Structures are given as C-alpha cells and as structure tokens.
Amino acid sequence: MTEQRLSPGDKAPDFTLPDSEGNDVKLSDFHGKSVVVYFYPSAGTPGCTKQACDFRDSLAQLNDAGYQVLGISPDKPAKLAKFVEAEGLTFPLLSDTEKTVLKAYSAFGEKKNYGKVYEGVIRSTFVVDPEGKIAVAQYNVRATGHVAKLLRDLSLA
C-alpha cells in the first residue's frame, strides 16, 4: 500500500540513510537550508544516469541559489559508489534498501508499464524548505528534461 502523497506545506519526513561511502546522512542536518530530494529507481540505468548527470551539471546553479541536492534509491552503497565514480557525481546519493524513506515520501508503489502492474520506485522530486516543510512535490517525473523544468519551477532558469 502506498502512503498518502505529500503536498506543499506538509512536514517532510525526516530520515537517516547511508551515502555511497557508508556515512549516515540526515535530512535534519540540512535544517535552515533548502534541499532537493529526488528518488530514482536504479543507479546506472539510462534514465537515472541522465537525471543524475543533469543534477550534476546544474549543481552549481542550484547551490548558488541555496539548494542542496540528495538522490535516493533502493541501491546498496557499493552500487552507488560505482555510479558516483563512473558519472563524476558531486552530490550525495543515499541508499534506502529497506524502502522505508521511499514509502514515507510515497515514492514507492504501484506502477504500470506496458499493461503490467507492479510495485516499484515512482520517480519523484521534492524541495524541502529551510523549516523542513515540503515546498514542491512532483511525482511521476520524466528523467529527461526534469531538472530543467525544476529550475524553471524554482525561477532559476
């Protein structure tokens, strides 16, 4: 069962997850800052690579505007480490193998593909404001062009 989807104004579910080096990263560590938290299905796949590289290429613009970026997937830290190295990613990728955070953000649930219904990661992006509330909630985003759209939505492009 999927949790109720988050909306702007909701308190962002806090989390502590290991990054690609096994270090714990907490959302609460970013209190007082704006954070883009994006959920993606699998490191190293074409769509996820495109999206991660778009975030990498836009990171300076996001950071200059006061936004940090965190990517979350159900991949293990070792797989994330290979992805970070292969693509030269410069922001934390976090491992949610138990899918606890994915479910708390309603980014895991029923999906349809070619007529089949299955459970999986729902590609989603959230902006958490400095007070820890959801400022932007976007579900079922496309990997290609998503970062450019987010920049426009945040009036950064």
Backbone hydrogen bonds in HBPLUS format (Angstrom, degrees):
<---DONOR---> <-ACCEPTOR-->    atom                        ^
c    i                          cat <-CA-CA->   ^        H-A-AA   ^      H-
h    n   atom  resd res      DA  || num        DHA   H-A  angle D-A-AA Bond
n    s   type  num  typ     dist DA aas  dist angle  dist       angle   num
A0010-ASP N   A0007-SER O   3.01 MM   3  5.76 165.8  2.03 146.1 149.1     1
A0009-GLY N   A0134-ILE O   2.73 MM 125  5.36 160.2  1.77 153.0 154.5     2
A0134-ILE N   A0010-ASP O   2.72 MM 124  5.41 165.6  1.74 165.4 170.6     3
A0012-ALA N   A0132-GLY O   2.85 MM 120  5.70 168.6  1.86 150.9 153.9     4
A0027-LEU N   A0015-PHE O   3.04 MM  12  5.65 151.8  2.12 147.5 154.8     5
A0017-LEU N   A0025-VAL O   2.98 MM   8  5.45 158.2  2.03 148.6 149.9     6
A0025-VAL N   A0017-LEU O   2.78 MM   8  5.45 155.9  1.83 147.0 153.4     7
A0095-SER N   A0018-PRO O   2.85 MM  77  5.64 161.4  1.88 168.4 174.8     8
A0019-ASP N   A0023-ASN O   2.79 MM   4  5.40 146.0  1.90 138.4 147.8     9
A0022-GLY N   A0019-ASP O   2.95 MM   3  5.14 165.0  1.97 113.0 117.3    10
A0029-ASP N   A0026-LYS O   3.10 MM   3  5.30 147.4  2.21 101.4 110.8    11
A0030-PHE N   A0027-LEU O   2.93 MM   3  5.68 163.0  1.96 122.2 127.7    12
A0031-HIS N   A0028-SER O   3.15 MM   3  5.21 163.8  2.18 111.4 111.5    13
A0033-LYS N   A0030-PHE O   2.83 MM   3  5.46 141.4  1.98 149.6 151.2    14
A0032-GLY N   A0130-PRO O   2.84 MM  98  4.04 152.3  1.92 130.2 131.9    15
A0068-GLN N   A0034-SER O   2.91 MM  34  6.36 155.3  1.97 146.7 152.9    16
A0035-VAL N   A0128-VAL O   2.89 MM  93  5.09 158.4  1.94 144.9 152.2    17
A0128-VAL N   A0035-VAL O   2.74 MM  93  5.09 167.6  1.76 154.4 157.2    18
A0036-VAL N   A0068-GLN O   2.74 MM  32  6.04 171.5  1.75 158.4 159.3    19
A0070-LEU N   A0036-VAL O   2.83 MM  34  6.19 154.7  1.89 167.9 173.4    20
A0037-VAL N   A0126-PHE O   2.80 MM  89  5.17 159.7  1.84 149.7 156.5    21
A0126-PHE N   A0037-VAL O   2.81 MM  89  5.17 155.1  1.87 146.0 154.5    22
A0038-TYR N   A0070-LEU O   2.91 MM  32  6.38 164.4  1.93 163.5 168.6    23
A0072-ILE N   A0038-TYR O   2.79 MM  34  6.14 152.4  1.87 159.5 166.0    24
A0039-PHE N   A0124-SER O   2.80 MM  85  5.25 166.9  1.81 159.3 163.7    25
A0124-SER N   A0039-PHE O   3.26 MM  85  5.25 147.3  2.37 129.4 138.9    26
A0040-TYR N   A0072-ILE O   3.03 MM  32  6.40 154.7  2.10 155.1 161.6    27
A0045-THR N   A0042-SER O   3.48 MM   3  6.13 166.6  2.50 132.6 132.9    28
A0049-THR N   A0045-THR O   2.81 MM   4  5.86 154.0  1.88 161.9 170.1    29
A0050-LYS N   A0046-PRO O   2.99 MM   4  6.18 162.3  2.03 149.6 154.1    30
A0051-GLN N   A0047-GLY O   3.00 MM   4  6.23 166.0  2.02 150.1 153.6    31
A0052-ALA N   A0048-CYS O   2.92 MM   4  6.02 165.5  1.94 145.4 149.9    32
A0053-CYS N   A0049-THR O   2.87 MM   4  5.98 162.9  1.90 153.0 157.9    33
A0054-ASP N   A0050-LYS O   2.92 MM   4  6.12 147.8  2.02 145.3 154.5    34
A0055-PHE N   A0051-GLN O   2.99 MM   4  6.33 154.7  2.05 149.5 156.1    35
A0056-ARG N   A0052-ALA O   2.85 MM   4  6.14 159.3  1.89 147.8 154.3    36
A0057-ASP N   A0053-CYS O   2.82 MM   4  5.99 161.4  1.85 147.5 152.2    37
A0058-SER N   A0054-ASP O   3.03 MM   4  6.12 128.3  2.30 136.8 149.5    38
A0058-SER N   A0055-PHE O   3.15 MM   3  5.08 135.8  2.35  95.6 108.1    39
A0059-LEU N   A0055-PHE O   2.88 MM   4  5.71 104.8  2.46 142.7 159.6    40
A0059-LEU N   A0056-ARG O   3.25 MM   3  5.11 161.5  2.29 101.0 106.4    41
A0062-LEU N   A0058-SER O   2.98 MM   4  6.27 160.2  2.02 156.7 163.0    42
A0063-ASN N   A0059-LEU O   2.69 MM   4  5.86 172.2  1.70 162.2 164.6    43
A0064-ASP N   A0060-ALA O   2.80 MM   4  5.87 161.7  1.84 149.0 154.4    44
A0065-ALA N   A0061-GLN O   3.25 MM   4  6.38 136.7  2.44 133.8 144.0    45
A0065-ALA N   A0062-LEU O   3.08 MM   3  5.18 129.7  2.35  97.5 111.0    46
A0067-TYR N   A0062-LEU O   2.86 MM   5  5.11 165.0  1.89 141.9 138.0    47
A0066-GLY N   A0063-ASN O   2.86 MM   3  4.96 158.7  1.91 107.9 113.8    48
A0071-GLY N   A0092-PRO O   3.07 MM  21  6.46 168.4  2.09 155.2 158.9    49
A0094-LEU N   A0071-GLY O   2.66 MM  23  6.02 166.1  1.68 162.7 166.6    50
A0073-SER N   A0094-LEU O   3.23 MM  21  6.61 158.8  2.27 164.7 166.4    51
A0096-ASP N   A0073-SER O   2.84 MM  23  5.82 159.2  1.88 153.9 156.1    52
A0079-LYS N   A0076-LYS O   3.03 MM   3  5.52 123.3  2.37 113.1 126.3    53
A0080-LEU N   A0076-LYS O   3.11 MM   4  6.45 158.8  2.15 153.5 160.2    54
A0081-ALA N   A0077-PRO O   2.82 MM   4  6.07 152.1  1.89 152.6 160.2    55
A0082-LYS N   A0078-ALA O   3.22 MM   4  6.52 153.8  2.29 143.3 148.6    56
A0083-PHE N   A0079-LYS O   3.08 MM   4  6.35 156.1  2.14 146.7 153.4    57
A0084-VAL N   A0080-LEU O   2.81 MM   4  6.06 163.7  1.83 158.1 162.0    58
A0085-GLU N   A0081-ALA O   3.01 MM   4  6.17 162.6  2.04 146.0 150.6    59
A0086-ALA N   A0082-LYS O   2.83 MM   4  5.94 165.7  1.85 150.0 154.7    60
A0087-GLU N   A0083-PHE O   3.01 MM   4  6.04 156.6  2.06 150.4 155.4    61
A0088-GLY N   A0084-VAL O   2.89 MM   4  5.58 113.0  2.35 137.0 150.5    62
A0089-LEU N   A0084-VAL O   3.03 MM   5  4.81 148.4  2.13 132.3 139.4    63
A0099-LYS N   A0096-ASP O   2.90 MM   3  5.11 151.8  1.98 108.6 117.9    64
A0103-LYS N   A0099-LYS O   3.01 MM   4  6.05 156.9  2.07 139.2 144.7    65
A0104-ALA N   A0100-THR O   2.98 MM   4  6.21 150.6  2.07 138.6 147.5    66
A0105-TYR N   A0101-VAL O   3.01 MM   4  6.22 145.2  2.13 151.8 159.1    67
A0107-ALA N   A0102-LEU O   2.66 MM   5  4.84 158.6  1.70 163.6 156.7    68
A0106-SER N   A0103-LYS O   2.95 MM   3  4.71 159.4  2.00 102.6 108.1    69
A0122-ILE N   A0107-ALA O   2.70 MM  15  4.74 166.9  1.72 123.6 128.3    70
A0109-GLY N   A0120-GLY O   2.89 MM  11  5.51 160.7  1.93 157.8 158.4    71
A0120-GLY N   A0109-GLY O   2.87 MM  11  5.51 154.6  1.94 143.6 149.3    72
A0111-LYS N   A0118-TYR O   2.69 MM   7  5.41 155.9  1.75 166.2 174.7    73
A0118-TYR N   A0111-LYS O   2.94 MM   7  5.41 158.0  1.99 147.4 154.1    74
A0113-ASN N   A0116-LYS O   2.88 MM   3  5.27 152.4  1.96 145.2 154.4    75
A0116-LYS N   A0113-ASN O   2.96 MM   3  5.27 164.5  1.98 120.6 121.8    76
A0141-VAL N   A0123-ARG O   2.99 MM  18  5.70 152.3  2.07 144.3 146.8    77
A0125-THR N   A0138-GLN O   2.82 MM  13  5.17 157.2  1.88 148.8 156.7    78
A0138-GLN N   A0125-THR O   2.82 MM  13  5.17 159.3  1.86 164.1 168.6    79
A0127-VAL N   A0136-VAL O   2.92 MM   9  4.87 153.4  1.99 132.2 136.3    80
A0135-ALA N   A0127-VAL O   2.66 MM   8  5.34 174.0  1.66 165.9 166.3    81
A0136-VAL N   A0127-VAL O   3.32 MM   9  4.87 154.4  2.39 128.4 130.9    82
A0129-ASP N   A0133-LYS O   2.74 MM   4  5.40 165.1  1.76 164.3 163.3    83
A0132-GLY N   A0129-ASP O   2.87 MM   3  5.38 165.4  1.89 124.0 127.0    84
A0149-LYS N   A0145-GLY O   3.11 MM   4  6.32 155.2  2.17 146.0 152.9    85
A0150-LEU N   A0146-HIS O   2.84 MM   4  6.14 158.3  1.89 154.4 160.9    86
A0151-LEU N   A0147-VAL O   2.89 MM   4  6.16 158.9  1.93 152.5 157.8    87
A0152-ARG N   A0148-ALA O   3.08 MM   4  6.38 153.1  2.15 142.5 149.5    88
A0153-ASP N   A0149-LYS O   2.80 MM   4  6.12 159.1  1.84 152.2 158.7    89
A0154-LEU N   A0150-LEU O   2.88 MM   4  6.12 141.5  2.03 147.5 157.8    90
A0156-LEU N   A0151-LEU O   2.70 MM   5  4.93 168.6  1.71 160.7 156.5    91
A0155-SER N   A0152-ARG O   2.92 MM   3  4.86 157.6  1.97 107.5 112.0    92
